[in-house]
């Protein structure tokens, strides 16, 4: 049960993305929770990650910056599992997403730049997919986190058995109550998959300032959680887990400023991190292919 308690403790985003969420700011510079989170996942070919991928991704960032586009996204690279990058874009609603997409389609200069960037980037990719998720406030705890000062994101993916969402909701709410009582700084954001291959999938996300926080979670937070649950509570938790969860996976990512398009407030908060030296994108011939989902 330690794996369950740790992963449910830790996952918070606001982003994208924070989510969580991805990087969209309010006037105070804090990040608001996205109602809709679109995640693009890119798997790179062997030897094509690192600086090579950063260079092609910088073309997207440059295009969005030149257009002064109001929708931001947060990029990150994997520290576990297959080599890949995630891009989290947040929207206040599906209607807001539609308006953003329509506006981008009308901006021919931006669309052309994104097409060229996609052509160059595609040479490095083994595969790419997208998922769409909605925020579940009832399954989240203290999810309002300022991502501009975070550097890592833990993502736990839970595939819930068909017809077992009631048990899953009960499980998460039990965990939430215990952590709320026992660990004052516990926080996470939960997102439910609604489109793509994300149906029946829940993401539990936690942003971290340093990886030392992960060490502390194993050493201190898990025992406090177990004590708060008690023997009967842990038994019930195990039963709900077995009844509701078909499979789970836990991954760790590092935020990548060269792959992120963030707002001025984020940059002002930590310019040394969020505005690194520019990586020049390689030249690419014009393309007419459909641009990838950024935005």
C-alpha positions in Angstrom: 0.0 0.0 0.0 3.0 2.4 0.3 3.1 2.7 -3.5 -0.6 3.7 -3.6 -0.3 6.2 -0.7 2.8 7.8 -2.1 1.4 8.2 -5.6 -1.9 9.6 -4.4 -0.1 12.0 -2.1 2.2 13.4 -4.7 0.4 14.2 -7.9 -0.4 17.8 -8.3 -0.4 20.0 -11.3 -1.8 23.0 -12.4 -1.1 22.6 -15.0 -1.2 22.3 -18.1 -0.6 20.8 -16.4 -0.7 22.4 -14.4 -2.0 20.5 -14.6 -1.3 20.8 -14.3 -1.9 22.0 -16.1 -0.3 24.2 -18.4 0.9 27.6 -17.9 -1.8 30.2 -17.9 -1.7 32.9 -15.4 -4.1 35.2 -13.6 -3.3 38.8 -12.9 -1.4 38.0 -9.8 0.9 35.6 -11.6 -0.5 32.5 -10.0 -1.7 29.5 -11.9 -5.4 28.7 -12.0 -6.6 25.1 -12.3 -7.5 24.2 -15.9 -11.0 22.8 -16.5 -9.8 21.1 -19.7 -6.3 19.8 -20.1 -4.9 18.7 -23.5 -1.8 16.6 -23.4 0.4 15.9 -26.4 2.9 13.0 -25.9 5.9 12.6 -28.2 8.1 9.5 -28.2 11.5 10.3 -29.7 13.6 8.0 -31.8 16.7 6.5 -30.1 19.4 9.2 -30.0 17.0 12.0 -31.1 16.1 13.4 -27.7 18.0 15.9 -25.6 19.4 19.0 -27.5 18.2 17.7 -30.9 14.6 17.7 -29.8 15.0 21.0 -27.9 16.1 22.6 -31.1 13.1 21.5 -33.1 10.7 22.4 -30.3 12.2 25.8 -30.0 10.7 26.6 -33.4 7.2 26.2 -31.9 8.1 28.5 -29.0 9.5 31.1 -31.3 6.4 31.0 -33.5 4.1 31.4 -30.6 6.2 34.2 -29.1 6.3 36.1 -32.4 2.5 35.8 -32.7 2.1 36.9 -29.0 -0.3 34.0 -28.6 -2.4 34.2 -25.4 -2.5 30.4 -24.8 0.5 28.9 -23.1 1.8 25.4 -22.8 4.3 23.6 -20.5 6.8 21.2 -21.9 8.6 18.5 -20.0 10.9 15.5 -20.6 10.8 12.0 -19.0 13.1 10.9 -16.3 11.6 7.4 -16.3 10.2 5.0 -18.8 10.7 5.5 -22.6 12.3 8.7 -23.8 9.4 11.1 -24.5 8.2 14.7 -24.0 4.9 15.9 -22.8 3.2 19.2 -23.7 0.3 20.3 -21.4 -2.1 23.0 -22.7 -4.9 24.2 -20.5 -8.3 25.7 -21.3 -11.1 27.2 -19.2 -13.6 25.2 -21.2 -14.1 23.2 -24.4 -15.6 26.4 -25.9 -12.4 28.3 -25.1 -10.4 25.6 -26.8 -12.6 25.8 -29.9 -12.1 29.6 -30.1 -8.4 29.3 -29.6 -8.1 26.7 -32.4 -10.3 28.8 -34.8 -8.2 31.9 -34.1 -5.0 30.0 -34.8 -6.4 28.7 -38.1 -7.1 32.3 -39.2 -3.5 33.4 -38.4 -1.8 32.2 -41.6 1.7 33.4 -40.5 1.4 31.3 -37.2 -0.1 28.3 -39.0 2.7 28.3 -41.6 5.4 28.6 -38.9 3.8 25.7 -36.9 3.6 23.6 -40.1 7.3 24.1 -40.8 8.2 23.3 -37.1 6.1 20.2 -37.2 7.9 18.9 -40.3 11.3 19.3 -38.7 10.1 17.9 -35.4 8.5 14.9 -37.0 11.9 13.6 -38.2 12.8 13.0 -34.6 9.7 11.3 -33.5 8.9 7.6 -33.2 5.2 8.3 -32.4 2.9 11.0 -31.1 -0.6 11.0 -29.5 -3.0 13.3 -27.7 -5.3 12.9 -24.7 -8.0 15.2 -23.3 -8.7 15.4 -19.6 -11.1 17.3 -17.3 -10.3 18.5 -13.8 -11.9 16.6 -10.8 -11.9 19.0 -7.9 -13.6 16.4 -5.7 -10.7 14.0 -6.1 -8.0 16.6 -5.6 -6.3 18.1 -2.6 -4.8 21.6 -2.2 -4.3 21.7 -6.0 -3.6 25.4 -6.4 0.2 25.3 -6.8 2.4 28.0 -8.4 4.2 25.9 -11.1 6.6 28.7 -12.0 8.8 27.7 -9.1 8.4 23.9 -9.6 10.9 21.8 -11.6 9.5 18.3 -11.6 6.1 16.6 -12.1 5.1 13.1 -10.9 2.3 11.6 -12.9 0.4 8.5 -11.7 -1.9 6.9 -14.3 -4.8 4.7 -13.1 -6.9 2.7 -15.4 -10.2 2.1 -13.7 -12.2 -1.0 -14.4 -15.4 -0.5 -16.4 -18.4 0.0 -14.0 -16.1 0.5 -11.0 -15.8 4.3 -10.9 -17.9 4.4 -7.7 -15.3 2.3 -5.8 -12.5 4.4 -7.3 -14.1 7.7 -6.1 -14.6 6.2 -2.7 -10.9 5.1 -2.6 -9.5 8.5 -3.6 -11.8 10.4 -1.1 -10.5 8.1 1.7 -6.9 8.9 0.8 -7.7 12.6 0.5 -9.3 12.7 4.0 -6.3 10.9 5.5 -3.7 13.1 3.9 -5.7 16.3 4.7 -5.6 15.2 8.3 -2.0 13.8 8.6 0.1 15.7 6.1 -0.5 19.5 6.0 1.4 20.2 2.8 0.1 17.2 0.8 -1.3 18.3 -2.5 -2.4 16.8 -5.9 -4.6 17.4 -8.8 -6.8 14.7 -10.4 -7.9 14.7 -14.0 -10.3 12.3 -15.7 -9.7 11.2 -19.3 -12.6 12.0 -21.7 -11.1 11.8 -25.2 -8.4 9.9 -27.1 -7.1 6.7 -25.5 -7.7 8.2 -22.1 -11.2 6.8 -21.6 -11.4 5.2 -18.1 -8.1 6.8 -17.2 -7.4 9.1 -14.2 -4.2 11.1 -13.8 -3.0 12.1 -10.4 -0.3 14.8 -10.6 2.1 16.4 -8.2 4.6 19.2 -8.9 7.9 19.2 -7.0 10.4 21.9 -6.4 13.2 19.3 -5.8 13.5 15.6 -5.8 14.3 15.8 -2.1 10.6 16.1 -1.7 10.2 12.6 -3.1 12.7 11.3 -0.5 10.7 12.9 2.2 7.4 11.4 0.9 8.8 7.9 1.2 10.4 8.6 4.6 7.8 10.7 6.4 4.5 11.1 4.6 3.7 7.5 3.9 4.0 6.4 7.6 1.8 9.4 8.7 -0.7 8.4 6.1 -0.8 4.8 7.3 -1.2 5.9 10.9 -4.1 8.2 9.9 -5.9 5.4 8.0 -5.5 2.9 10.8 -5.6 -0.9 10.3 -9.2 -1.1 9.3 -8.9 1.8 6.9 -5.9 0.3 5.1 -7.8 -3.0 4.8 -10.7 -1.2 3.2 -8.4 0.7 0.9 -6.8 -2.5 -0.3 -10.2 -3.9 -1.1 -11.3 -0.8 -3.0 -8.0 -0.8 -4.9 -8.4 -4.4 -6.0 -12.0 -3.8 -7.0 -11.6 -0.6 -9.0 -8.1 -0.4 -10.5 -7.2 -2.5 -13.5 -3.6 -1.2 -13.7 -1.4 1.8 -12.7 1.8 3.4 -13.7 4.0 6.0 -12.1 6.4 8.3 -14.0 8.6 11.3 -13.3 9.2 14.3 -15.6 11.4 17.4 -15.5 10.1 20.7 -16.7 12.0 21.9 -19.8 12.0 25.7 -20.3 13.3 25.4 -23.9 10.2 23.3 -24.8 7.7 25.5 -22.9 5.8 28.6 -24.0 5.0 30.5 -20.8 3.8 34.0 -19.9 5.7 37.0 -18.7 4.8 36.4 -15.0 6.4 33.0 -15.0 9.6 34.4 -16.7 9.8 37.3 -14.2 9.5 34.9 -11.3 12.6 33.0 -12.3 14.2 34.4 -15.5 17.3 32.3 -15.1 15.3 29.1 -15.5 12.4 30.1 -17.7 14.4 32.2 -20.2 17.5 30.2 -21.0 19.8 31.0 -23.9 18.0 30.6 -27.2 18.4 27.3 -29.1 18.3 28.0 -32.8 15.9 25.7 -34.6 17.2 24.0 -37.8 15.9 25.3 -41.1 13.0 23.3 -42.6 11.2 23.5 -45.9 7.6 24.7 -45.9 5.1 22.0 -45.1 1.4 21.7 -45.8 0.8 18.9 -43.2 -1.7 19.5 -40.4 0.0 21.1 -37.5 0.2 19.3 -34.2 -1.9 20.3 -31.3 0.1 23.3 -29.9 -2.2 25.0 -29.3 
